[in-house]
């Protein structure tokens, strides 16, 4: 195929894929707002990385504005009015996520007055933001779990049941105010139960202090948020009939130069990357394997039928990825579970995503917030330099997410 024609088809494929109902649109600015769990900048970074790697030509800006200890009334960073006016509205977001509740319920059994403060405060957040930004799309996040699964509840019924009750109010609010609703509790609790059955001690490390998840827990939370945004499970899917020497399926990818000479080889250019998962982290591994993450959010299928019986090595760009039987290849393998060049590329995007968020956090929390009141002449230039560097990192982040062609080879093990 002519190179120019191929590029046009690749762009069209990616554009159609991005228009398949995903919540975020080209040009969106997303502000993640919340307490210390958002302030960890993990479920938010994983969500941002998903968007970059799954939709590499979608231009979306992400701002992470969590603050440890926050409630619907505010916290260490100021009252809620100060927080919204300083840390949300100036960015003119078209999308805002709000995850509060963990601190609002005060880690005690349900109390009606405390609950009413949460109800009134959350209503105020929605009204305040909508008054300033009438077209904003708000995702209300039902509170993530307090781990009453791998440890005994501290009181009858457990604290997570209180958080679930707060989440039910958010469900009612979302229906009434036409908000998007994301449940970051139910799926994580289900995964914790499964993980607890597999490895009780390790399962306790998914949310080590019962409140703040480790990266594996945050990955499941990102999955839940992305599901609420109608995120596609598909990374790419290729099916090949080796006997006929033909490609029978190529979704969100292009396949070229298929040959059966000396085995089976082809050039594949996927239009998305898999999620970068640190399989060496036992907590991450257990969390993912105890959930539906791979099938629901990270499906990168390769299926090859018509191969003679035997075992085959799969090489991508001359790197051996694994050895599989003809039967395994015929039923399909999920490349997102394997150490592919695509996974390595996605991990580079993740590293840069962390970097740009660290830079923004440093300027916001270590320079602007504590030092602006002193009026130092060097404060503004220092902030400008940090934010210019962040812009450069964001450009590198986007460049790192762009599709690349890879040579695949299947060779019979002799």
C-alpha positions, -999 to +999 in steps of 0.1 A: +000+000+000+012+035-008+027+052+023+005+083+020-027+062+016-017+040+045-012+071+068-046+085+058-063+051+066-045+050+100-057+085+109-092+076+098-092+044+119-080+062+150-105+090+145-134+066+142-121+047+172-120+079+193-156+087+183-169+053+195-187+069+225-158+077+248-166+104+273-137+127+267-135+147+235-108+165+216-099+198+234-112+188+268-095+199+300-100+175+329-095+186+366-093+157+391-105+171+424-104+153+458-087+144+490-055+125+498-065+095+476-066+119+446-035+136+460-016+104+456-018+110+419-021+074+410-056+065+398-055+099+381-022+093+364-033+058+353-065+074+339-045+100+320-020+074+307-049+053+294-063+083+275-029+091+260-021+055+250-056+044+238-063+077+220-029+091+210-043+117+187-069+130+212-057+163+227-069+164+263-053+185+291-052+170+326-048+189+359-045+170+392-059+190+422-062+166+451-053+178+486-048+155+516-075+157+543-100+175+521-138+173+528-167+190+510-160+220+532-123+222+523-092+214+543-055+222+546-055+240+513-083+264+523-120+264+525-140+248+496-146+283+481-108+290+481-100+256+467-125+258+438-116+294+429-078+287+430-074+250+421-103+243+397-120+273+380-089+291+367-081+261+345-115+264+328-121+227+328-147+211+305-146+180+327-142+177+365-141+146+387-149+149+424-139+122+449-147+131+485-163+113+514-135+093+530-128+121+555-163+135+555-178+105+573-151+109+600-142+072+602-172+067+626-205+049+624-232+066+603-243+099+618-272+119+603-258+154+610-224+144+596-241+130+565-262+161+560-230+182+561-217+160+532-249+164+513-251+201+516-214+205+509-214+184+478-245+202+465-225+235+470-196+222+450-218+213+420-236+247+422-205+267+426-186+251+397-216+252+374-222+289+381-186+296+370-185+270+342-220+264+329-210+238+303-188+217+326-194+179+327-190+167+363-182+131+372-192+124+408-171+096+422-186+073+448-159+070+476-132+044+472-132+016+498-121+015+534-107-020+536-132-040+557-125-071+536-089-082+546-093-069+581-121-071+606-144-040+607-137-016+636-174-014+645-206-032+636-213-030+599-179-014+591-168+020+579-170+010+542-208+005+546-209+041+557-190+052+526-214+031+504-243+050+520-226+083+511-221+069+476-258+062+473-265+098+479-242+107+450-261+083+428-293+102+436-275+135+430-261+123+397-296+114+385-311+147+397-283+170+384-274+149+353-239+142+365-218+112+354-214+087+382-183+066+388-184+038+413-148+033+427-160+011+456-179-019+443-154-033+419-124-028+442-142-045+471-150-075+448-114-077+438-103-075+474-125-104+483-111-125+455-075-115+463-081-123+500-090-158+491-059-162+470-033-146+493-046-131+525-014-114+536-006-099+502-042-088+497-039-066+528-012-047+509-035-036+481-048-009+505-021-011+531-036+014+557-072+005+547-076+040+532-048+048+506-044+021+479-011+009+466-006+012+428-026-020+422-056-007+440-053+026+421-052+007+388-086-009+397-100+026+406-088+040+373-106+011+356-138+020+374-135+056+364-127+047+328-157+023+327-180+052+337-165+071+307-174+043+283-137+034+277-131+007+251-116-026+262-099-030+228-063-020+223-061-039+189-071-072+176-055-093+148-066-126+134-046-145+108-053-177+089-018-191+085-029-219+062-045-194+038-018-167+043-045-141+050-055-116+076-091-122+086-094-094+112-075-062+120-093-039+144-077-006+154-045-017+136-031-023+101-013-054+090+011-054+061+037-076+044+023-109+057+044-138+045+045-175+052+081-179+041+103-195+069+074-194+093+049-165+096+058-128+097+041-095+092+043-058+100+017-045+124+009-009+133-015-006+161-034+026+167-032+023+205-009+010+232-017-014+261-019-001+297+016-002+313+013-027+341+042-035+365+037-072+367+068-075+389+049-057+417+031-086+435+004-063+448-003-050+413-002-086+399-027-098+425-050-069+421-052-073+383-055-110+384-084-107+410-104-084+387-118-081+352-092-055+343-077-072+313-109-082+296-127-049+305-099-024+298-068-039+283-076-064+255-048-067+229-057-099+210-036-119+186-052-151+171-035-172+145-053-202+131-042-229+107-008-235+122+006-271+122+006-287+156+036-277+177+051-249+197+060-215+183+081-186+195+067-152+191+093-125+183+084-088+180+112-066+166+136-095+171+128-098+208+113-131+220+080-124+237+070-160+246+065-195+233+029-208+226+013-239+212-006-238+180-038-244+201-030-214+223-024-192+193-056-204+177-077-196+207-060-162+211-034-146+234-037-112+251-005-094+242-012-068+269-001-094+295+033-098+279+066-078+278+062-064+243+078-034+228+043-018+229+042-023+267+076-007+270+065+023+249+034+027+271+056+026+302+076+055+288+043+074+285+035+066+321+069+078+333+064+111+315+029+114+329+043+111+364+069+137+355+046+164+343+023+159+373+053+161+397+064+194+381+029+209+384+026+197+420+060+212+428+050+246+415+016+245+431+023+231+465+060+240+471+062+274+454+029+291+447+009+281+478+034+287+505+055+315+490+032+338+470+022+358+501+059+368+506+061+387+473+095+374+463+105+387+429+118+353+420+086+334+427+068+341+394+099+334+372+104+302+391+068+291+385+070+301+349+101+280+344+085+250+361+053+252+340+073+257+308+092+226+316+059+208+323+047+219+288+078+204+273+072+171+292+036+170+280+047+174+244+072+145+249+045+125+266+022+129+236+050+121+212+059+089+231+023+077+227+022+078+189+019+045+170+049+027+157+052-003+133+065-036+146+077-067+129+061-099+142+075-134+136+062-168+145+087-196+143+082-233+149+103-246+178+124-274+164 
